[in-house]
Amino acid sequence: VCQEGAPVAYFYLDPYSRPEEKRGGAWMDEVVGRSRLMAAEGSSVRLPVAHMVCNQSPPIGNDPSLMTFREVETLFHEFGHALQHMLTRQDEGLVAGIRGVEWDAVELPSQFMENWCYHKPTLMGMAKHYQTGEELPAALYEKLVAAKNFRAGSMMLRQIHFATIDLMLHSEYTPGGAQSVYDLERELAAKTTVMPPLAADRFLCGFSHIFAGGYSAGYYSYKWAEAGLDDDDAVQSAGRRFRDTVLGMGGGRAPLDVFVDFRGREPSTEALLRHNNLVSA
């Protein structure tokens, strides 16, 4: 990754599914972080290196990888995390890049980057038939945009349920107490689901994000990160401001202050609802 011809970061990408040797899902992590202390002799700072791992459709025979739209969204999402790591301007390693970022802001760069998948010039610049070069038909693009908010209310409830049960398990649940984890979830489901879960439901056994996935008591960040995602500003000026604030400041500045620097206001649930087309623009 270069700026004005000089390298500022590096990254590795492992894009394709290999079920025999690679777990499912997608993730980004650091190889090394930006650090003044760890700089090599003769250098002022050690440059950050990121890696991204996805499970998208691999090439078959002579055909290239033909990604689904969901796989494109996932790649943009993970690249948002990678950009925060690579474009940091913090030289103190403990708060550079993705380090030291509070939970409220962990998912902001990644959720923000997903919006570009619905930005017509961006999508049309890459969504072409691999043999003829024909652009994605306009009617199909409109369907993608419409599908984005299909059942948005249900998806909102789903994320609220996941985030709330995560917090309840880490703050209210007492191991060996009168309530099992399943009792606690059923109690919550009465408030957050339209249809009650089956008595045999054991979703929590597979909720790997909050046990082995590093999001313990932090799953709420996925939904909270959307509270500021409306992009009415001019694209270039907003992009530069996003780079200099959300991507550049890392954990070296309080996330609320970083957000205000970027948007000029505090996060708002009004923007969250508007982004999901649940209230009128």
Contacts in CASP RR format, 6 or more apart in sequence:
PFRMAT RR
TARGET T0000
AUTHOR 0000-0000-0000
METHOD contacts of the structure
MODEL  1
VCQEGAPVAYFYLDPYSRPEEKRGGAWMDEVVGRSRLMAAEGSSVRLPVA
HMVCNQSPPIGNDPSLMTFREVETLFHEFGHALQHMLTRQDEGLVAGIRG
VEWDAVELPSQFMENWCYHKPTLMGMAKHYQTGEELPAALYEKLVAAKNF
RAGSMMLRQIHFATIDLMLHSEYTPGGAQSVYDLERELAAKTTVMPPLAA
DRFLCGFSHIFAGGYSAGYYSYKWAEAGLDDDDAVQSAGRRFRDTVLGMG
GGRAPLDVFVDFRGREPSTEALLRHNNLVSA
1 7 0 8 1.000
1 8 0 8 1.000
1 9 0 8 1.000
1 10 0 8 1.000
1 11 0 8 1.000
1 86 0 8 1.000
1 87 0 8 1.000
2 8 0 8 1.000
7 47 0 8 1.000
8 47 0 8 1.000
8 86 0 8 1.000
8 87 0 8 1.000
9 34 0 8 1.000
9 47 0 8 1.000
9 48 0 8 1.000
9 49 0 8 1.000
9 50 0 8 1.000
9 85 0 8 1.000
9 86 0 8 1.000
9 87 0 8 1.000
10 47 0 8 1.000
10 48 0 8 1.000
10 49 0 8 1.000
10 50 0 8 1.000
10 86 0 8 1.000
11 49 0 8 1.000
11 50 0 8 1.000
11 51 0 8 1.000
11 52 0 8 1.000
11 82 0 8 1.000
11 86 0 8 1.000
12 31 0 8 1.000
12 49 0 8 1.000
12 50 0 8 1.000
12 51 0 8 1.000
12 52 0 8 1.000
13 51 0 8 1.000
13 52 0 8 1.000
13 54 0 8 1.000
14 22 0 8 1.000
14 51 0 8 1.000
14 52 0 8 1.000
14 53 0 8 1.000
14 54 0 8 1.000
15 52 0 8 1.000
15 54 0 8 1.000
15 56 0 8 1.000
15 65 0 8 1.000
15 75 0 8 1.000
16 54 0 8 1.000
16 55 0 8 1.000
16 56 0 8 1.000
16 57 0 8 1.000
16 58 0 8 1.000
16 59 0 8 1.000
16 65 0 8 1.000
17 24 0 8 1.000
17 55 0 8 1.000
17 56 0 8 1.000
17 57 0 8 1.000
17 58 0 8 1.000
18 58 0 8 1.000
22 53 0 8 1.000
22 55 0 8 1.000
24 55 0 8 1.000
25 54 0 8 1.000
25 55 0 8 1.000
25 74 0 8 1.000
26 52 0 8 1.000
26 53 0 8 1.000
26 54 0 8 1.000
26 55 0 8 1.000
26 74 0 8 1.000
26 75 0 8 1.000
26 77 0 8 1.000
26 78 0 8 1.000
27 52 0 8 1.000
27 53 0 8 1.000
27 78 0 8 1.000
28 50 0 8 1.000
28 51 0 8 1.000
28 52 0 8 1.000
28 53 0 8 1.000
28 78 0 8 1.000
28 79 0 8 1.000
28 80 0 8 1.000
28 81 0 8 1.000
28 82 0 8 1.000
28 85 0 8 1.000
28 98 0 8 1.000
29 50 0 8 1.000
29 51 0 8 1.000
30 48 0 8 1.000
30 49 0 8 1.000
30 50 0 8 1.000
30 51 0 8 1.000
30 85 0 8 1.000
30 97 0 8 1.000
30 98 0 8 1.000
30 99 0 8 1.000
31 49 0 8 1.000
31 50 0 8 1.000
31 51 0 8 1.000
32 38 0 8 1.000
32 46 0 8 1.000
32 48 0 8 1.000
32 49 0 8 1.000
33 46 0 8 1.000
33 48 0 8 1.000
33 49 0 8 1.000
33 85 0 8 1.000
33 93 0 8 1.000
33 96 0 8 1.000
33 97 0 8 1.000
33 99 0 8 1.000
34 45 0 8 1.000
34 46 0 8 1.000
34 47 0 8 1.000
34 48 0 8 1.000
34 88 0 8 1.000
34 90 0 8 1.000
34 91 0 8 1.000
34 93 0 8 1.000
34 96 0 8 1.000
34 97 0 8 1.000
35 45 0 8 1.000
35 46 0 8 1.000
35 91 0 8 1.000
35 92 0 8 1.000
35 93 0 8 1.000
35 96 0 8 1.000
36 44 0 8 1.000
36 45 0 8 1.000
36 46 0 8 1.000
36 91 0 8 1.000
36 92 0 8 1.000
36 93 0 8 1.000
37 92 0 8 1.000
37 93 0 8 1.000
38 46 0 8 1.000
38 93 0 8 1.000
39 45 0 8 1.000
39 46 0 8 1.000
40 46 0 8 1.000
45 91 0 8 1.000
48 85 0 8 1.000
48 86 0 8 1.000
48 88 0 8 1.000
48 96 0 8 1.000
48 97 0 8 1.000
50 81 0 8 1.000
50 82 0 8 1.000
50 85 0 8 1.000
50 86 0 8 1.000
52 75 0 8 1.000
52 78 0 8 1.000
52 79 0 8 1.000
52 81 0 8 1.000
52 82 0 8 1.000
53 78 0 8 1.000
54 71 0 8 1.000
54 74 0 8 1.000
54 75 0 8 1.000
54 78 0 8 1.000
56 65 0 8 1.000
56 67 0 8 1.000
56 68 0 8 1.000
56 71 0 8 1.000
56 74 0 8 1.000
56 75 0 8 1.000
57 65 0 8 1.000
57 66 0 8 1.000
57 67 0 8 1.000
57 68 0 8 1.000
57 71 0 8 1.000
58 65 0 8 1.000
59 65 0 8 1.000
63 130 0 8 1.000
64 130 0 8 1.000
66 130 0 8 1.000
67 75 0 8 1.000
69 117 0 8 1.000
69 144 0 8 1.000
72 117 0 8 1.000
73 114 0 8 1.000
73 117 0 8 1.000
76 113 0 8 1.000
76 114 0 8 1.000
76 116 0 8 1.000
76 117 0 8 1.000
77 110 0 8 1.000
77 111 0 8 1.000
77 113 0 8 1.000
77 114 0 8 1.000
78 110 0 8 1.000
79 113 0 8 1.000
80 109 0 8 1.000
80 110 0 8 1.000
80 112 0 8 1.000
80 113 0 8 1.000
81 98 0 8 1.000
81 109 0 8 1.000
81 110 0 8 1.000
83 109 0 8 1.000
83 113 0 8 1.000
83 247 0 8 1.000
84 97 0 8 1.000
84 98 0 8 1.000
84 101 0 8 1.000
84 109 0 8 1.000
84 246 0 8 1.000
84 247 0 8 1.000
84 248 0 8 1.000
84 250 0 8 1.000
85 97 0 8 1.000
85 98 0 8 1.000
86 97 0 8 1.000
87 243 0 8 1.000
87 247 0 8 1.000
87 248 0 8 1.000
88 96 0 8 1.000
88 97 0 8 1.000
88 247 0 8 1.000
88 248 0 8 1.000
88 249 0 8 1.000
88 250 0 8 1.000
89 244 0 8 1.000
89 248 0 8 1.000
89 249 0 8 1.000
90 96 0 8 1.000
90 97 0 8 1.000
90 248 0 8 1.000
90 249 0 8 1.000
90 250 0 8 1.000
90 251 0 8 1.000
90 252 0 8 1.000
92 252 0 8 1.000
93 99 0 8 1.000
94 100 0 8 1.000
95 250 0 8 1.000
95 251 0 8 1.000
95 252 0 8 1.000
96 250 0 8 1.000
96 251 0 8 1.000
97 248 0 8 1.000
97 250 0 8 1.000
97 251 0 8 1.000
98 106 0 8 1.000
98 250 0 8 1.000
99 250 0 8 1.000
99 251 0 8 1.000
100 250 0 8 1.000
100 251 0 8 1.000
100 252 0 8 1.000
101 250 0 8 1.000
101 251 0 8 1.000
101 255 0 8 1.000
102 251 0 8 1.000
102 254 0 8 1.000
102 255 0 8 1.000
103 217 0 8 1.000
103 218 0 8 1.000
103 220 0 8 1.000
103 221 0 8 1.000
104 221 0 8 1.000
104 224 0 8 1.000
104 255 0 8 1.000
104 256 0 8 1.000
105 221 0 8 1.000
105 225 0 8 1.000
105 246 0 8 1.000
105 255 0 8 1.000
105 258 0 8 1.000
105 259 0 8 1.000
106 218 0 8 1.000
106 221 0 8 1.000
106 225 0 8 1.000
107 221 0 8 1.000
107 222 0 8 1.000
107 224 0 8 1.000
107 225 0 8 1.000
108 225 0 8 1.000
108 246 0 8 1.000
108 255 0 8 1.000
108 259 0 8 1.000
109 246 0 8 1.000
109 247 0 8 1.000
110 225 0 8 1.000
111 222 0 8 1.000
111 225 0 8 1.000
111 226 0 8 1.000
111 229 0 8 1.000
112 225 0 8 1.000
112 229 0 8 1.000
112 242 0 8 1.000
112 246 0 8 1.000
115 229 0 8 1.000
115 231 0 8 1.000
116 122 0 8 1.000
116 123 0 8 1.000
117 123 0 8 1.000
118 144 0 8 1.000
118 145 0 8 1.000
118 148 0 8 1.000
119 235 0 8 1.000
120 141 0 8 1.000
123 136 0 8 1.000
123 141 0 8 1.000
123 144 0 8 1.000
124 135 0 8 1.000
124 136 0 8 1.000
124 141 0 8 1.000
125 135 0 8 1.000
127 135 0 8 1.000
127 136 0 8 1.000
127 141 0 8 1.000
128 134 0 8 1.000
128 135 0 8 1.000
128 136 0 8 1.000
149 276 0 8 1.000
149 277 0 8 1.000
152 276 0 8 1.000
152 277 0 8 1.000
152 278 0 8 1.000
153 276 0 8 1.000
153 278 0 8 1.000
154 194 0 8 1.000
155 276 0 8 1.000
156 223 0 8 1.000
156 276 0 8 1.000
156 278 0 8 1.000
157 192 0 8 1.000
157 193 0 8 1.000
157 194 0 8 1.000
159 222 0 8 1.000
159 223 0 8 1.000
160 192 0 8 1.000
160 223 0 8 1.000
161 188 0 8 1.000
161 189 0 8 1.000
161 192 0 8 1.000
161 193 0 8 1.000
162 207 0 8 1.000
162 209 0 8 1.000
162 219 0 8 1.000
163 218 0 8 1.000
163 219 0 8 1.000
163 220 0 8 1.000
163 222 0 8 1.000
163 223 0 8 1.000
164 188 0 8 1.000
164 192 0 8 1.000
164 220 0 8 1.000
165 184 0 8 1.000
165 185 0 8 1.000
165 188 0 8 1.000
165 204 0 8 1.000
165 207 0 8 1.000
166 207 0 8 1.000
166 209 0 8 1.000
166 210 0 8 1.000
166 215 0 8 1.000
166 216 0 8 1.000
166 217 0 8 1.000
166 218 0 8 1.000
166 219 0 8 1.000
166 220 0 8 1.000
167 217 0 8 1.000
167 218 0 8 1.000
167 220 0 8 1.000
168 184 0 8 1.000
168 188 0 8 1.000
169 181 0 8 1.000
169 184 0 8 1.000
169 204 0 8 1.000
169 210 0 8 1.000
170 210 0 8 1.000
170 216 0 8 1.000
170 217 0 8 1.000
171 217 0 8 1.000
172 184 0 8 1.000
173 179 0 8 1.000
173 181 0 8 1.000
173 184 0 8 1.000
179 187 0 8 1.000
181 204 0 8 1.000
182 201 0 8 1.000
182 202 0 8 1.000
182 204 0 8 1.000
185 197 0 8 1.000
185 201 0 8 1.000
185 203 0 8 1.000
185 204 0 8 1.000
186 196 0 8 1.000
186 197 0 8 1.000
189 196 0 8 1.000
189 197 0 8 1.000
190 196 0 8 1.000
197 203 0 8 1.000
209 215 0 8 1.000
209 219 0 8 1.000
210 216 0 8 1.000
210 217 0 8 1.000
210 218 0 8 1.000
210 219 0 8 1.000
215 221 0 8 1.000
223 272 0 8 1.000
224 267 0 8 1.000
226 272 0 8 1.000
226 275 0 8 1.000
226 276 0 8 1.000
227 267 0 8 1.000
227 268 0 8 1.000
227 269 0 8 1.000
227 271 0 8 1.000
227 272 0 8 1.000
228 259 0 8 1.000
228 263 0 8 1.000
228 267 0 8 1.000
228 268 0 8 1.000
228 271 0 8 1.000
228 272 0 8 1.000
228 275 0 8 1.000
229 271 0 8 1.000
229 272 0 8 1.000
229 275 0 8 1.000
230 271 0 8 1.000
230 274 0 8 1.000
230 275 0 8 1.000
231 238 0 8 1.000
233 241 0 8 1.000
241 261 0 8 1.000
241 262 0 8 1.000
242 262 0 8 1.000
245 258 0 8 1.000
245 259 0 8 1.000
245 261 0 8 1.000
245 262 0 8 1.000
246 258 0 8 1.000
246 259 0 8 1.000
246 262 0 8 1.000
249 258 0 8 1.000
249 261 0 8 1.000
250 258 0 8 1.000
253 261 0 8 1.000
256 266 0 8 1.000
256 267 0 8 1.000
259 266 0 8 1.000
259 267 0 8 1.000
260 266 0 8 1.000
270 279 0 8 1.000
273 279 0 8 1.000
274 280 0 8 1.000
274 281 0 8 1.000
END
